Amino acid sequence: MQIFRMLFPLKCEECGQIIRGEKFPGPGPGSICEACYNRIQAERRRRDEESSRIISQKVMDRVKKDFLPGDVDEVLRILTDYGKDRGEQGDKEFMRLAILRLANGDKEKLPGLVKVAKMDFRDILAPIQREYGQDWLERFTSE
């Protein structure tokens, strides 16, 4: 194997440089170097963080309806905590609306609800569906 590596050095599929040291799985079938891997990971983290800060119009309208104007920025900051981590499942807009539904205009409940949603989104959806029914979202956004 060492002779094979000497004759045919492994090249990074991103930058084309010869991979020295550890190789990482690339976006395609090949491998990439550590520098490209770190760059790709940083870009993914930035993109994920950026997308988690985007608030949909439905969420914005509901926040403005349920909370005082002075609390809107703080409520939005708390809500954007959901969706930052890769492991958080569910549509961000859907889950943020679900959190708002359970908070029912109480700003103090939001951090706890976001924490619960981050651990397991089903712990947010089950009480909503039990209390408000399957069509809670349609009724909640049209209220």
C-alpha positions in Angstrom: 0.0 0.0 0.0 2.9 2.4 0.8 4.4 1.8 -2.7 1.0 2.4 -4.3 0.7 5.7 -2.3 4.2 6.7 -3.5 3.4 6.0 -7.1 -0.2 7.4 -7.0 -0.4 10.0 -4.3 -3.9 10.8 -3.0 -5.2 14.2 -4.2 -7.8 16.4 -2.6 -10.9 16.5 -4.7 -11.5 20.1 -3.8 -8.2 21.8 -4.2 -6.2 19.2 -6.1 -3.2 19.3 -3.6 -1.6 16.0 -2.5 -3.1 14.9 0.8 -0.4 14.6 3.5 -1.5 13.3 6.8 -5.1 12.6 7.6 -7.7 12.5 4.8 -11.4 13.4 5.2 -14.4 12.2 3.2 -15.2 14.7 0.5 -18.6 15.8 -0.9 -18.1 13.3 -3.7 -16.7 9.8 -3.8 -13.1 11.0 -3.1 -11.2 12.4 -0.2 -10.3 16.0 0.7 -7.5 17.5 2.7 -7.8 18.9 6.2 -7.8 22.5 5.1 -10.7 22.0 2.6 -12.5 19.9 5.2 -12.2 22.8 7.8 -13.3 25.3 5.2 -16.4 23.3 4.2 -17.3 22.7 7.9 -17.0 26.4 8.6 -19.2 27.3 5.6 -21.8 24.8 6.8 -21.8 26.2 10.3 -22.2 29.8 8.9 -25.0 28.8 6.6 -26.8 26.9 9.3 -26.5 29.8 11.7 -27.6 32.3 9.1 -30.7 30.2 8.2 -31.6 29.8 11.8 -31.8 33.6 12.2 -34.2 34.0 9.3 -37.6 34.5 10.7 -40.6 33.8 8.5 -43.4 36.4 8.1 -45.9 34.0 9.8 -43.7 33.8 12.9 -43.0 37.6 12.9 -46.8 38.3 12.6 -47.6 36.0 15.5 -44.8 37.4 17.7 -46.1 41.0 17.1 -49.6 39.9 17.8 -48.8 38.0 21.1 -46.1 40.2 22.6 -45.6 43.8 23.5 -43.6 45.9 21.0 -40.7 46.2 23.5 -40.5 42.4 23.9 -40.4 41.5 20.2 -36.6 41.6 19.7 -36.1 39.5 22.8 -38.7 37.0 21.8 -37.2 36.6 18.3 -33.8 36.2 19.8 -35.1 33.4 22.0 -37.0 31.7 19.1 -33.9 31.7 16.9 -32.2 29.5 19.4 -34.3 26.7 17.9 -32.8 25.5 14.6 -29.1 26.4 15.3 -28.0 22.8 16.0 -27.8 20.2 13.2 -29.6 17.6 15.3 -32.8 19.7 15.8 -35.5 18.1 13.7 -38.6 19.5 12.2 -39.3 22.6 10.1 -37.9 25.7 11.9 -41.0 27.8 11.1 -43.4 25.1 12.2 -41.5 24.4 15.5 -41.2 28.2 16.2 -45.0 28.5 15.7 -45.6 25.5 17.9 -43.4 27.1 20.7 -45.4 30.3 20.4 -48.7 28.4 20.6 -47.6 26.7 23.8 -46.2 30.0 25.3 -49.5 31.6 24.7 -48.1 35.1 24.9 -46.0 34.4 28.1 -42.4 35.5 27.4 -41.2 33.7 30.5 -42.2 30.3 29.1 -40.2 30.7 25.9 -36.7 29.7 27.0 -38.0 26.5 28.6 -40.1 25.6 25.6 -37.1 26.1 23.2 -34.9 24.0 25.5 -37.5 21.2 25.4 -37.9 21.5 21.6 -34.1 21.2 21.2 -34.0 18.0 23.2 -37.1 16.4 21.4 -39.5 18.2 19.2 -42.2 15.6 19.9 -42.4 16.9 23.5 -43.7 20.2 22.0 -46.0 18.7 19.3 -47.8 16.2 21.5 -49.2 18.7 24.0 -50.3 21.0 21.2 -52.1 18.3 19.3 -53.7 17.0 22.5 -54.9 20.5 23.5 -55.6 22.2 20.2 -56.1 19.3 17.8 -54.4 18.3 14.5 -55.4 21.5 12.7 -53.9 23.8 15.4 -51.5 25.6 13.0 -54.1 26.7 10.5 -56.3 28.1 13.3 -53.4 29.6 15.1 -52.0 31.5 12.1 -55.4 32.8 11.1 -56.5 34.0 14.6 
